[in-house]
């Protein structure tokens, strides 16, 4: 009987640390973690918008001739 009681006490002491670690996992995210996730999502959204805007600006400017105003009507044409 005494050995059984000692074994039960030993088991409860050994499992106490694992139980304490698991108890923290049951709780939801902290306000700091929620804020970090929100900031990361906002930053990601802004990054994607900037990349999309950059691509659309690149396509629009690549079709335009930047020297069009500098040339005369007959420049580059042989007559």
N, C-alpha and C positions, 0 to 999 in steps of 0.2 A: 504494500500500500504506500509505504514511504517513497519507494522508487518511482511509483506512478505519479505521485504528487510532484516530486522533483523533476521528472521528465516533462510534465505539463508546464511547470514554471519555466524550465529551460526553453521549451518550445515557444512560449509566449514572449520571453525576453528576446529570443533570436528573431522572431517575426515582427517585433515591434518597430524596428528600423525600416523594414520594407513597407510596412503599413503606413508609416509616417511619410515616406517618399511618395507613395501612391495617392495619399490624401491630397497632396498639392496638385496632382494631375486631374483630379475630378473637378476642380474649380475651372471656371471659364477664363478667357484671356483677360489680362489686366488692362486698365485704361491706356497705359503706355503702349502696350502691344497693339491695341486697336488703333491708336493714333499713328503708330509707325506703319501699319498696313494701309491706313487711309492716305497717308502722305506718299507712300510708295505707289499706290494706285493712281493718285493724282499726278505724280511725276511721270509715270509711265504713259498716262493719257496725254500729257503735254508733249512728251518726247515723240509719240506717234503722230501727233498733229503737226509738230515741227518738221518731221521727216516727210510727211505727206505734202505739206506746204512747200518744202524745198524741192521735191520732185516735180510738182506742178509748175513752180517758178523756173526750174531748169528746162523743162519741156517748152515753155512759152518763150524763153529767151534764146534757146538754141535754134529756133526757126527764124528768128529775126536777124537781119544783117546790121551789125552795129556801125558799119561805115557807109550806110546808104545815104546819109545826109552829106557826106564829105565828097562824094563822087559827082561829077557833072553828068549830064544826060548822055554825052558821047564818050565818056571815059571807058576804056577797055574794049571799045568796038572799033574794029578796023573798017575803014570806008573805001 
